[in-house]
Amino acid sequence: MITMNAFTREPESLIRAELVAVERVLRSGHYVLGPEVKAFEQAFGRTCGVPHVVGVGNGMDAIEIGLRALGIGRGDEVITTPMTAFATTLAILRAGATPVFADIDRETALLDPSSVARCISARTRAIVLVHLYGQVREMDRFRALCDGHGIALVEDCAQAHLASVGGVPAGAFGALGAYSFYPTKNLGAIGDGGAIVTRDAAHAERARRLRNYGQSARYHHPELGMNSRLDELQAAILLERLAYLAEQTARRRAIASMYRGALRNPRIRLMSAPVTDESHVHHLFVVCTEARDQLGAHLASRGIESLSHYPVPVHHQPPCREFPTATDGLRNAEAHARECLSIPCHPHLTDDEVTEVIDALDAFSGV
Ligand SMILES: *Cc1c(COP(=O)(O)O)cnc(C)c1O
């Protein structure tokens, strides 16, 4: 079976380092927001090119806390994409704001800047830009759009660890970035984890309060926060795995090049090629076909797992049907939801396995 992820194939050297780290935490007597979290926050800040990192419970909370740290909440509109994990929208709702869905670009599945521009109203306070599948694109346009309207750019970086454009890493373009360390992400923990990254000391300080009941000094609560803290065990594991991330990202890029170079089946459409190697970290490798379900079944019959990201756009989920959308509709998001299929692209795939996937895709006849 060729699976979407293969966590048990981590290199033996990494597993040994992780076991040492686990024992260190266990014997330290510190379990939540201690020295391991501090060390990971510093190391991840260097990776992301930002001075401030705030470790939190998960990626969804990172977005909610990020928005709340910017003072965004009830009565405010936040523009985002309907082609994302449900958590992106749920975080906007949990912050108290109203999500507004703009359409995506057909070739990249990322938010279309002109559709976003048409969604801006007097109540818009932020754009939550999702670096879907690991791609960072058109940051100059989004930054100019936000600056021009005085609204905040918030990056959902849950799929984009180590992606960068012009030397600027994901999360460092706007007011702040939100990362997830859910196990399937390019940098994953052995449980839940997340982080807010920012260049702004005041935003970071407010996020630190919000993750811990809104507490400023012990037993003093100037505002109502949450309980969303990163624990020592996850931070210690993440610190070890961070050392392997560049190498594993290079492997993802090599696999994606093999797919792009070899796929010739006219029934299968590839997404746009990345503008530069650094701008895409291939969290997912997505192909499109009108016969998506048949392609998934064809791959399964050859022992190859595939998944769809995402088969139901967020504006079609029952709790989200009434929220404002682009006035000219969300046709590209709806078409993409019908056609997209993610094929295995994790860093532990062997060349033989990649070839097997390519052969299976080439043999697909559409029925
Ligand atoms: C995974 C993911 C999230 C949510 O992260 P969790 O850690 O699972 O809460 C948010 N946005 C995107 C794009 C994701 O892929």
The ligand as an SDF file (V2000), in Angstrom:
LIG
                    3D

 15 15  0  0  0  0  0  0  0  0999 V2000
   -4.6910   21.7600    9.4650 C   0  0  0  0  0  0  0  0  0  0  0  0
   -5.1560   23.0790    9.0730 C   0  0  0  0  0  0  0  0  0  0  0  0
   -5.7130   23.9850    9.9980 C   0  0  0  0  0  0  0  0  0  0  0  0
   -6.0380   23.6090   11.4150 C   0  0  0  0  0  0  0  0  0  0  0  0
   -4.9580   23.1580   12.1730 O   0  0  0  0  0  0  0  0  0  0  0  0
   -5.2630   22.2590   13.4710 P   0  0  0  0  0  0  0  0  0  0  0  0
   -3.9320   22.1790   14.1370 O   0  0  0  0  0  0  0  0  0  0  0  0
   -5.7770   20.9550   13.0000 O   0  0  0  0  0  0  0  0  0  0  0  0
   -6.2620   22.9960   14.2970 O   0  0  0  0  0  0  0  0  0  0  0  0
   -6.0600   25.2530    9.5680 C   0  0  0  0  0  0  0  0  0  0  0  0
   -5.8910   25.6190    8.2820 N   0  0  0  0  0  0  0  0  0  0  0  0
   -5.3790   24.7840    7.3560 C   0  0  0  0  0  0  0  0  0  0  0  0
   -5.2090   25.2740    5.9600 C   0  0  0  0  0  0  0  0  0  0  0  0
   -5.0080   23.4840    7.7110 C   0  0  0  0  0  0  0  0  0  0  0  0
   -4.5020   22.6630    6.7780 O   0  0  0  0  0  0  0  0  0  0  0  0
  1  2  1  0
  2  3  1  0
  2 14  2  0
  3  4  1  0
  3 10  2  0
  4  5  1  0
  5  6  1  0
  6  7  2  0
  6  8  1  0
  6  9  1  0
 10 11  1  0
 11 12  2  0
 12 13  1  0
 12 14  1  0
 14 15  1  0
M  END
$$$$
